[in-house]
Amino acid sequence: MKPTLLILAAGMASRYGGMKQIEAFGPSGETIMDYSIYDAIRAGFGKVVFIIREEFADNFKSIFEPKLAGKVEIDYVFQELTSFTGGRVIPADRTKPWGTAHAVLCAKDAVREPFAVINADDFYGRDAFEKASKFLTSECNNSTWSIIGYELLNTLSEHGTVNRGVCQVDAHGNLASIVERLNISDQAGKIICEDDHEPREISRDSKVSMNFWCFSPYVFDFSEALFHAFLDKNISVPKSEFFIPLVADEYIRQSKGVIRVIPTSSSWFGVTYKQDAPAVKAAIDQLVSSGEYPAGLW
């Protein structure tokens, strides 16, 4: 069975100031997602599931269905505030979705095979998808998941702070723990996190999650129970989020299995702020010039 690619595209892109998920970055108008889907198809993925807000659905369908028809199976999942909340009353001041792990949970009825999860607005590279596909088709099971690991220094933005899941890797190459660190920036050569965790300074070559995960469908039942516990504690906190690293850390803590950290030679780049866009376009142009991608993907 071919693996599925789950693309997280439900965020409102508040820091970027627009709907960056469907902005054109490639020479023929390609979005960043186009390159991820292209890499996934050539790596052997058989289906793409977009997790979006329902009000974005017409936009997404008009952009992606014409060019992907006949190339890969497509499905859509809507992340709504009430999804999987067990009938709990949502506070009136809660407006944003519940976070990345909730977004994945919303795909429970659409995905029944091993699958990868990525962000819509991150460029991951061909090698990352090839390694993910190999893992999903030959090693992934309920007690063995994985994460594609990138070096922290290569994932920062010159134009503002970023949030990253910082990984601790054990001697066997498995994830020992992962902590979501917020407001990370390079300050005079030191990598500083301005959040409530210690230490404030972290190593430049720390392995971090760029939200490229490989899961078995067991993740849905496991995370649903955690989400209900999360809501019991945090439903009244307006900006609380249920992140994928929280699920991964609990999976490890409860000894449910191991999460392999798979290093990739791919270069990651992404668009957090509008000022990041020119550098992303230049990087894609360079990959096209080198022959890694055709000038027109589809």
C-alpha positions as CSV (number, residue, x, y, z in Angstrom):
1,M,0.0,0.0,0.0
2,K,1.4,3.4,-0.9
3,P,1.8,5.9,1.9
4,T,-0.2,9.1,2.2
5,L,1.0,12.7,2.5
6,L,-1.0,14.8,5.0
7,I,-0.4,18.6,4.4
8,L,-1.2,21.0,7.3
9,A,-2.6,24.1,5.7
10,A,-5.3,25.2,8.1
11,G,-3.4,28.0,9.8
12,M,-4.4,31.6,9.2
13,A,-0.8,32.6,8.4
14,S,-1.1,35.5,10.9
15,R,2.6,36.3,11.1
16,Y,3.0,36.3,7.3
17,G,0.1,38.6,6.7
18,G,-1.6,36.6,4.0
19,M,-2.5,33.2,2.7
20,K,1.1,32.1,2.1
21,Q,0.1,28.5,1.4
22,I,-1.2,29.4,-2.1
23,E,1.3,32.1,-3.0
24,A,3.4,31.4,-6.1
25,F,7.1,30.9,-5.6
26,G,8.2,28.8,-8.6
27,P,9.0,30.1,-12.1
28,S,5.7,28.8,-13.5
29,G,3.6,29.9,-10.5
30,E,4.2,26.9,-8.3
31,T,3.4,27.1,-4.6
32,I,5.7,25.6,-2.0
33,M,3.2,22.8,-1.6
34,D,3.6,22.0,-5.3
35,Y,7.2,21.1,-4.8
36,S,6.3,18.9,-1.7
37,I,3.6,17.1,-3.7
38,Y,5.9,16.7,-6.7
39,D,8.7,15.2,-4.5
40,A,6.1,13.0,-2.7
41,I,4.7,11.6,-6.0
42,R,8.2,10.7,-7.3
43,A,9.1,9.1,-4.0
44,G,6.1,6.8,-4.2
45,F,3.3,8.4,-2.2
46,G,-0.2,7.5,-3.5
47,K,-2.5,10.1,-1.9
48,V,-2.4,13.7,-0.7
49,V,-4.8,14.9,2.0
50,F,-5.0,18.7,2.6
51,I,-6.0,19.8,6.1
52,I,-7.6,23.2,5.6
53,R,-10.2,25.6,7.0
54,E,-13.6,25.1,5.3
55,E,-13.6,28.6,4.0
56,F,-10.4,27.9,2.0
57,A,-11.8,24.9,0.3
58,D,-12.9,26.5,-3.0
59,N,-9.5,28.3,-3.3
60,F,-7.6,25.0,-2.8
61,K,-9.7,23.0,-5.1
62,S,-9.5,25.5,-8.0
63,I,-5.7,25.6,-7.6
64,F,-4.7,22.0,-7.1
65,E,-7.3,19.8,-8.7
66,P,-6.7,20.8,-12.3
67,K,-2.9,20.1,-12.1
68,L,-3.0,17.0,-9.9
69,A,-5.9,15.2,-11.7
70,G,-4.7,11.7,-12.7
71,K,-1.4,12.1,-11.0
72,V,-2.3,11.4,-7.3
73,E,-5.4,10.8,-5.3
74,I,-6.6,13.9,-3.4
75,D,-8.8,14.4,-0.4
76,Y,-9.7,17.3,1.9
77,V,-10.2,17.5,5.7
78,F,-11.5,20.5,7.5
79,Q,-10.1,21.5,10.9
80,E,-12.8,23.1,12.9
81,L,-12.8,24.3,16.5
82,T,-15.5,21.7,17.5
83,S,-13.8,18.7,15.8
84,F,-13.1,15.9,18.3
85,T,-13.9,18.1,21.3
86,G,-16.4,15.6,22.7
87,G,-19.2,18.1,22.9
88,R,-17.4,20.5,25.2
89,V,-18.5,24.1,25.2
90,I,-15.8,26.2,23.4
91,P,-15.1,29.6,25.0
92,A,-16.4,32.5,22.9
93,D,-13.0,34.2,22.8
94,R,-11.4,31.1,21.2
95,T,-10.9,31.8,17.5
96,K,-7.8,30.0,16.4
97,P,-7.6,26.2,15.7
98,W,-6.3,23.9,18.4
99,G,-2.9,23.3,16.8
100,T,-1.0,20.8,14.7
101,A,-1.8,17.6,16.6
102,H,-5.5,18.5,16.5
103,A,-5.1,19.1,12.7
104,V,-3.7,15.6,12.3
105,L,-6.5,14.1,14.5
106,C,-9.1,15.7,12.1
107,A,-7.8,13.4,9.4
108,K,-8.7,10.3,11.4
109,D,-11.5,9.2,9.0
110,A,-9.6,10.0,5.8
111,V,-6.3,8.1,6.4
112,R,-6.0,4.4,7.1
113,E,-2.4,3.7,5.9
114,P,1.1,4.8,7.1
115,F,1.4,8.5,6.4
116,A,3.7,11.5,6.5
117,V,2.8,14.9,7.9
118,I,4.2,18.2,6.6
119,N,3.6,21.9,6.8
120,A,2.1,23.6,3.8
121,D,4.6,26.5,3.9
122,D,7.9,24.6,4.3
123,F,10.2,23.3,1.6
124,Y,11.6,20.0,2.6
125,G,13.6,18.6,-0.4
126,R,13.6,15.5,-2.4
127,D,15.9,13.4,-0.1
128,A,13.5,14.0,2.8
129,F,10.5,12.5,0.9
130,E,12.5,9.6,-0.4
131,K,13.6,8.7,3.1
132,A,10.1,9.1,4.5
133,S,8.6,6.9,1.8
134,K,11.2,4.2,2.4
135,F,10.5,4.3,6.1
136,L,6.7,4.3,5.7
137,T,6.7,1.4,3.3
138,S,9.2,-0.9,5.0
139,E,9.5,0.0,8.7
140,C,6.6,2.0,10.0
141,N,4.2,0.3,12.5
142,N,2.3,1.1,15.7
143,S,5.5,0.9,17.8
144,T,7.9,2.5,15.3
145,W,7.4,6.1,14.0
146,S,9.9,8.6,12.7
147,I,10.8,12.2,12.3
148,I,12.9,13.9,9.6
149,G,15.5,15.9,11.5
150,Y,17.0,19.2,10.4
151,E,19.8,21.3,12.0
152,L,18.4,24.2,14.0
153,L,20.8,26.8,12.6
154,N,19.6,26.1,9.1
155,T,16.0,26.7,10.0
156,L,16.1,30.3,11.5
157,S,14.7,33.4,9.9
158,E,16.6,36.7,9.6
159,H,13.3,38.6,9.9
160,G,11.9,37.5,13.2
161,T,11.6,34.6,15.7
162,V,10.5,31.1,14.9
163,N,9.1,28.2,16.9
164,R,10.7,24.8,16.7
165,G,10.4,21.3,18.3
166,V,13.9,20.8,19.7
167,C,14.9,17.1,19.7
168,Q,17.1,15.1,22.1
169,V,18.5,12.1,20.3
170,D,19.6,8.9,22.1
171,A,22.6,6.7,21.3
172,H,20.5,4.5,19.1
173,G,19.3,7.4,16.9
174,N,15.9,7.5,18.4
175,L,14.1,10.5,19.8
176,A,14.5,10.7,23.5
177,S,12.3,13.8,24.0
178,I,11.0,16.8,22.0
179,V,10.1,20.2,23.4
180,E,8.3,22.9,21.5
181,R,10.5,26.0,22.0
182,L,9.1,29.4,21.2
183,N,10.4,32.7,19.9
184,I,13.9,31.4,18.8
185,S,16.4,33.8,17.2
186,D,20.1,34.2,16.6
187,Q,21.2,37.0,19.0
188,A,24.9,37.9,18.4
189,G,25.8,34.4,17.5
190,K,23.8,32.8,20.3
191,I,20.6,30.8,19.7
192,I,18.1,32.2,22.3
193,C,14.6,31.0,23.1
194,E,12.4,33.6,24.7
195,D,9.8,31.4,26.3
196,D,9.1,29.8,29.7
197,H,11.6,26.9,29.3
198,E,15.2,26.5,30.3
199,P,17.8,26.7,29.1
200,R,17.3,30.0,27.2
201,E,20.4,29.3,25.0
202,I,20.4,26.1,23.0
203,S,23.0,24.5,20.7
204,R,23.3,25.7,17.2
205,D,23.4,22.2,15.8
206,S,20.4,20.8,17.7
207,K,18.2,18.6,15.7
208,V,14.8,20.2,15.3
209,S,11.4,19.1,14.0
210,M,10.2,21.0,10.9
211,N,6.9,19.0,11.4
212,F,7.9,16.3,8.9
213,W,6.6,13.2,10.8
214,C,5.9,9.6,9.8
215,F,3.1,7.8,11.6
216,S,1.0,4.7,11.6
217,P,-2.8,5.2,11.9
218,Y,-2.5,4.3,15.6
219,V,-1.5,8.0,16.2
220,F,-5.2,8.9,15.8
221,D,-6.5,6.9,18.7
222,F,-3.5,7.8,20.8
223,S,-3.7,11.5,20.2
224,E,-7.5,11.7,20.6
225,A,-7.2,10.6,24.3
226,L,-4.4,13.1,24.8
227,F,-6.4,15.8,23.2
228,H,-9.3,15.3,25.6
229,A,-6.9,15.5,28.5
230,F,-5.4,18.7,27.0
231,L,-8.9,20.3,26.7
232,D,-9.7,19.4,30.3
233,K,-6.7,21.5,31.4
234,N,-6.5,24.2,28.7
235,I,-9.9,24.8,27.1
236,S,-10.1,28.2,28.8
237,V,-6.6,29.3,27.8
238,P,-7.3,31.4,24.6
239,K,-4.0,30.7,22.8
240,S,-3.3,27.2,24.0
241,E,-2.3,24.7,21.3
242,F,-2.1,20.9,21.0
243,F,1.2,20.4,19.2
244,I,2.4,17.3,17.5
245,P,5.6,17.3,19.7
246,L,3.3,16.9,22.7
247,V,1.9,13.7,21.3
248,A,5.4,12.4,20.3
249,D,6.8,13.1,23.7
250,E,3.9,11.3,25.4
251,Y,4.3,8.4,23.1
252,I,7.9,8.0,24.2
253,R,7.2,8.7,27.9
254,Q,4.5,6.0,27.9
255,S,6.9,3.5,26.2
256,K,4.4,3.0,23.4
257,G,7.3,2.7,20.9
258,V,10.3,4.5,19.4
259,I,10.5,7.5,17.1
260,R,13.5,7.3,14.8
261,V,15.3,10.5,13.9
262,I,16.1,10.3,10.2
263,P,18.6,12.9,9.1
264,T,18.3,14.4,5.7
265,S,20.7,15.9,3.3
266,S,17.9,18.1,1.9
267,S,18.0,21.9,2.5
268,W,15.0,23.2,4.4
269,F,13.7,26.6,3.8
270,G,10.4,28.3,4.6
271,V,8.3,31.4,4.7
272,T,7.4,32.7,8.1
273,Y,7.5,36.4,7.3
274,K,6.9,38.2,4.0
275,Q,10.5,39.3,4.0
276,D,11.5,35.6,3.7
277,A,9.8,35.3,0.3
278,P,12.6,36.6,-2.0
279,A,15.1,34.2,-0.5
280,V,12.7,31.3,-1.0
281,K,12.1,32.2,-4.6
282,A,15.8,32.5,-5.2
283,A,16.5,29.1,-3.7
284,I,13.8,27.5,-5.8
285,D,15.2,29.2,-8.9
286,Q,18.6,27.8,-8.1
287,L,17.2,24.2,-7.7
288,V,15.5,24.6,-11.1
289,S,18.7,25.9,-12.7
290,S,20.6,22.9,-11.3
291,G,18.1,20.5,-12.8
292,E,16.6,19.2,-9.6
293,Y,13.2,20.4,-10.7
294,P,11.7,21.2,-14.1
295,A,10.8,24.9,-14.8
296,G,7.1,23.8,-14.9
297,L,6.3,21.0,-12.5
298,W,3.0,20.0,-14.0
